[in-house]
Amino acid sequence: MPIDPFDLRAVEQAIANTEFAGHLQHFHAVASTNDLALEATKAGVRHGVWIADQQTAGRGRSSHIWHSPAGDGLYMTALIAPPVAMQHALSLSLTTAIAVQSAIASVAGFRVRDQIDIRWPNDLLLTGKDGTARKCGGILIDTASNHATSSAPATLRYAVIGIGINVNHASFPPEIDAGATSLRQELPDPSQPLRREPLAAAILLALDQEIRRLTSNLEPRTSDLTQFSSWISGKRVRVEARNDDPNDPAPGGYTGITAGLDPSGFLLVHGDDGQLHTVLSGGLREP
């Protein structure tokens, strides 16, 4: 099936009043949009958006490969540099997830949390027609900081925010098929493909609002985040350890009940071992 040409001008027009305006680039195929953004930071660039029809080496968390076939998904990276302390920048994964969730809801009509849910901190899950929640999107963030001084805390130098959304995928490789879905697959009428431009614009508009909120309040979201995610409180989960984290107190992973977020935005889990764990790394799954 031929790929519909991506209308970059339509996105530019939609985001004219955001910090991303005038900084968009589109590519037919790249290794990774995050890699393009990281390369740009070496030249001092601090704002930009890279969008690709296809990624040949797309990355997820913990070195996982992100399935990125030509034309089926939205593969986008935003480079930002808001003047915030690093302790507040830690909330960017969840902040971005909320922005993406809002955009998907507005463009595709799915209900926030009930249908399009956030698995802390950066997975988007879509509850399908069969009632099963499957992954439809993910976020990968790379940050760099300016060193703290005697009079000021460490601040964010930049954040590279990679966003991958399964938009029109009709199928997935066997190894991920059971746990993945696309927006089109779960629409009431999946016969017509979705345009990617409205979703890209909606994400950038929502992300711009979230960044403005972060920089004006200089505090992470502390309101009732359970309105966005069913995974933050009262959810039975398994925390899968990251093999590359030598400081993980439970290297084999553990199970428990989620108990909200700490002041820095890290997830708290009442473990079955009787301990209150702070999830600094690793991923969540249903046990």
C-alpha positions as CSV (number, residue, x, y, z in Angstrom):
1,M,0.0,0.0,0.0
2,P,1.5,3.4,-1.0
3,I,2.3,5.8,1.8
4,D,0.2,9.0,1.9
5,P,2.5,12.0,1.6
6,F,2.9,13.7,5.0
7,D,1.6,17.3,4.9
8,L,4.2,19.1,7.0
9,R,2.6,22.5,6.2
10,A,-0.7,21.4,7.7
11,V,1.1,20.7,11.0
12,E,3.0,23.9,10.9
13,Q,-0.2,25.9,10.4
14,A,-1.8,24.1,13.4
15,I,1.0,24.8,15.8
16,A,1.8,28.4,14.7
17,N,1.5,29.7,18.3
18,T,3.7,27.2,20.0
19,E,7.5,27.0,20.7
20,F,7.7,24.3,18.0
21,A,6.6,26.6,15.1
22,G,9.2,26.9,12.4
23,H,11.3,24.0,13.8
24,L,9.6,21.0,12.1
25,Q,11.5,18.6,9.8
26,H,10.1,15.5,8.0
27,F,11.9,12.5,6.6
28,H,10.8,9.5,4.7
29,A,13.1,7.1,6.5
30,V,15.7,7.5,9.3
31,A,17.4,5.2,11.7
32,S,15.9,7.0,14.7
33,T,14.3,10.4,15.2
34,N,15.8,10.5,18.7
35,D,19.2,10.0,17.3
36,L,18.7,13.0,14.9
37,A,17.7,15.2,17.8
38,L,20.6,14.1,19.9
39,E,23.0,14.8,17.1
40,A,21.5,18.3,16.8
41,T,22.1,19.0,20.5
42,K,25.8,18.6,19.8
43,A,25.7,21.7,17.6
44,G,23.9,23.6,20.3
45,V,20.3,23.2,19.0
46,R,17.7,23.4,21.7
47,H,14.4,23.4,19.9
48,G,13.1,21.2,17.1
49,V,10.8,18.4,15.9
50,W,11.8,15.5,13.7
51,I,9.1,13.4,12.1
52,A,9.7,10.3,10.0
53,D,7.5,7.9,7.9
54,Q,9.7,5.0,8.9
55,Q,12.5,4.3,11.5
56,T,14.9,1.5,10.7
57,A,16.4,1.4,14.2
58,G,13.6,2.8,16.4
59,R,14.2,2.4,20.2
60,G,12.0,1.8,23.1
61,R,13.0,1.7,26.8
62,S,15.6,-0.7,28.0
63,S,17.1,-1.1,24.5
64,H,13.9,-2.6,23.1
65,I,13.3,-2.2,19.4
66,W,10.3,-0.1,18.4
67,H,8.4,-1.6,15.5
68,S,8.3,1.3,13.0
69,P,7.1,0.3,9.5
70,A,6.7,2.8,6.7
71,G,3.6,5.0,6.9
72,D,1.7,3.1,9.6
73,G,2.8,5.0,12.7
74,L,3.7,8.5,13.9
75,Y,7.4,8.5,14.8
76,M,8.3,11.9,16.2
77,T,10.9,13.5,18.4
78,A,10.6,16.9,20.1
79,L,13.6,18.7,21.5
80,I,12.9,21.1,24.3
81,A,14.9,23.1,26.8
82,P,12.6,24.7,29.4
83,P,14.3,26.5,32.3
84,V,13.4,24.0,35.1
85,A,15.3,22.3,37.8
86,M,16.2,18.7,37.1
87,Q,14.0,17.5,40.0
88,H,11.0,18.9,38.1
89,A,12.3,17.6,34.8
90,L,11.9,14.0,36.2
91,S,8.2,14.4,35.6
92,L,8.6,14.9,31.8
93,S,7.8,11.2,31.0
94,L,4.4,11.4,32.7
95,T,3.8,15.0,31.5
96,T,4.4,13.9,27.9
97,A,2.2,10.8,28.3
98,I,-0.7,13.0,29.5
99,A,-0.2,15.3,26.5
100,V,-0.2,12.3,24.1
101,Q,-3.2,10.7,25.8
102,S,-5.1,14.0,25.4
103,A,-4.2,14.2,21.7
104,I,-5.2,10.7,21.0
105,A,-8.5,11.3,22.8
106,S,-9.2,14.5,20.8
107,V,-8.3,13.0,17.4
108,A,-9.6,9.5,17.6
109,G,-12.4,9.9,20.1
110,F,-11.2,7.4,22.7
111,R,-12.1,8.2,26.3
112,V,-9.2,9.2,28.6
113,R,-8.2,6.4,31.0
114,D,-11.3,4.3,30.3
115,Q,-10.0,3.5,26.8
116,I,-6.7,5.3,26.4
117,D,-4.7,4.7,29.6
118,I,-1.2,5.5,30.8
119,R,0.9,2.7,32.2
120,W,3.4,4.7,34.4
121,P,5.4,6.4,33.3
122,N,5.4,6.4,29.5
123,D,3.3,3.6,27.9
124,L,0.0,4.3,26.2
125,L,-2.5,1.4,26.4
126,L,-5.7,1.2,24.4
127,T,-8.5,-1.0,25.5
128,G,-9.8,-2.8,22.5
129,K,-13.1,-4.1,21.4
130,D,-12.5,-7.4,23.2
131,G,-11.9,-5.5,26.5
132,T,-8.1,-6.2,26.5
133,A,-5.7,-3.3,27.0
134,R,-2.8,-3.4,24.6
135,K,0.1,-1.0,24.0
136,C,-0.5,1.5,21.2
137,G,2.3,4.0,22.0
138,G,5.4,4.7,23.9
139,I,7.7,7.6,25.0
140,L,11.5,7.6,25.3
141,I,13.2,10.6,26.8
142,D,16.9,11.4,26.9
143,T,17.9,14.4,29.1
144,A,21.1,16.3,29.9
145,S,21.6,18.7,32.8
146,N,23.6,21.7,33.8
147,H,25.6,21.2,36.9
148,A,24.4,22.5,40.3
149,T,26.3,25.4,41.8
150,S,26.6,26.6,45.4
151,S,23.6,28.9,44.8
152,A,21.4,27.0,42.4
153,P,20.3,23.4,41.8
154,A,21.1,21.4,38.7
155,T,18.9,22.5,35.8
156,L,17.7,20.9,32.6
157,R,20.0,21.5,29.6
158,Y,17.7,19.8,27.2
159,A,15.2,16.9,26.8
160,V,14.9,14.8,23.7
161,I,11.3,13.4,23.7
162,G,10.7,10.5,21.4
163,I,7.1,9.5,20.7
164,G,5.9,6.5,18.8
165,I,2.2,5.8,18.1
166,N,0.8,2.9,16.3
167,V,-1.7,4.6,14.1
168,N,-2.7,2.5,11.1
169,H,-0.9,-0.9,11.8
170,A,-3.0,-3.8,10.6
171,S,-0.7,-6.4,12.1
172,F,2.4,-6.8,14.2
173,P,5.3,-9.2,14.4
174,P,4.4,-12.5,16.2
175,E,6.6,-11.7,19.2
176,I,4.6,-8.5,20.0
177,D,1.2,-9.2,18.4
178,A,-0.5,-10.3,21.7
179,G,0.4,-7.1,23.5
180,A,0.2,-4.5,20.7
181,T,-2.6,-2.7,18.9
182,S,-3.1,0.5,16.8
183,L,-5.6,3.3,16.9
184,R,-7.2,2.2,13.6
185,Q,-7.7,-1.4,14.8
186,E,-9.7,-0.2,17.7
187,L,-11.9,2.4,15.9
188,P,-15.6,1.5,15.5
189,D,-15.0,1.6,11.8
190,P,-11.4,0.6,10.9
191,S,-12.0,0.6,7.2
192,Q,-10.4,4.0,6.6
193,P,-6.8,4.9,7.6
194,L,-6.2,7.8,9.9
195,R,-4.2,10.8,8.8
196,R,-1.1,11.3,10.9
197,E,-1.0,15.1,10.6
198,P,-3.9,15.9,13.0
199,L,-2.4,13.6,15.6
200,A,1.1,15.1,15.3
201,A,-0.4,18.6,15.6
202,A,-2.6,17.7,18.6
203,I,0.4,16.1,20.4
204,L,2.6,19.2,19.9
205,L,-0.2,21.5,21.0
206,A,-0.8,19.5,24.1
207,L,2.9,19.1,24.8
208,D,3.4,22.9,24.5
209,Q,0.6,23.5,27.0
210,E,2.1,21.0,29.5
211,I,5.6,22.6,29.1
212,R,4.1,26.1,29.7
213,R,2.4,24.7,32.8
214,L,5.6,23.2,34.1
215,T,7.6,26.3,33.6
216,S,5.0,28.6,35.1
217,N,4.4,26.6,38.2
218,L,7.9,25.0,38.5
219,E,6.2,22.0,40.1
220,P,5.3,18.6,38.7
221,R,1.6,17.6,38.5
222,T,0.4,16.7,42.0
223,S,-3.3,16.8,41.4
224,D,-5.4,13.6,41.1
225,L,-3.3,11.8,38.5
226,T,-5.6,8.8,38.7
227,Q,-7.9,10.7,36.3
228,F,-5.3,9.9,33.6
229,S,-4.0,6.5,34.7
230,S,-5.5,3.5,36.3
231,W,-1.9,2.3,37.1
232,I,-0.9,4.9,39.7
233,S,-2.9,3.8,42.7
234,G,-4.6,0.6,43.7
235,K,-3.3,-1.5,40.8
236,R,-1.8,-4.8,41.3
237,V,1.5,-4.9,39.3
238,R,4.7,-6.7,38.7
239,V,7.7,-4.4,38.6
240,E,10.2,-5.8,36.2
241,A,13.8,-4.9,37.1
242,R,16.2,-3.4,34.7
243,N,19.2,-5.6,34.2
244,D,21.5,-2.7,33.8
245,D,20.6,-1.1,37.2
246,P,23.2,-2.2,39.8
247,N,21.3,-0.2,42.5
248,D,18.0,-2.1,42.1
249,P,17.0,-3.3,45.6
250,A,15.0,-6.2,44.0
251,P,17.0,-7.3,41.0
252,G,14.6,-10.2,40.3
253,G,11.6,-7.8,40.2
254,Y,8.7,-7.9,42.6
255,T,4.9,-7.7,42.9
256,G,2.6,-5.4,44.9
257,I,-0.1,-2.7,44.8
258,T,0.6,0.8,43.4
259,A,0.4,3.6,46.0
260,G,0.7,6.9,44.2
261,L,3.7,9.0,43.4
262,D,6.4,10.5,45.6
263,P,7.2,14.3,45.4
264,S,9.6,13.7,42.5
265,G,7.0,11.8,40.5
266,F,8.4,8.3,41.1
267,L,5.9,5.5,41.5
268,L,5.4,4.0,45.0
269,V,4.5,0.3,45.3
270,H,3.4,-1.5,48.5
271,G,5.3,-4.7,47.8
272,D,4.2,-8.2,48.8
273,D,7.4,-8.3,50.8
274,G,6.0,-5.7,53.2
275,Q,8.2,-2.9,51.9
276,L,7.2,0.4,50.3
277,H,9.2,0.5,47.1
278,T,10.0,3.6,45.0
279,V,10.2,2.6,41.4
280,L,13.3,4.3,40.0
281,S,13.7,2.2,36.9
282,G,12.2,-0.9,35.3
283,G,8.8,-1.4,33.8
284,L,5.3,-2.3,35.0
285,R,3.2,-5.3,34.0
286,E,0.1,-7.0,35.2
287,P,1.2,-10.0,37.2
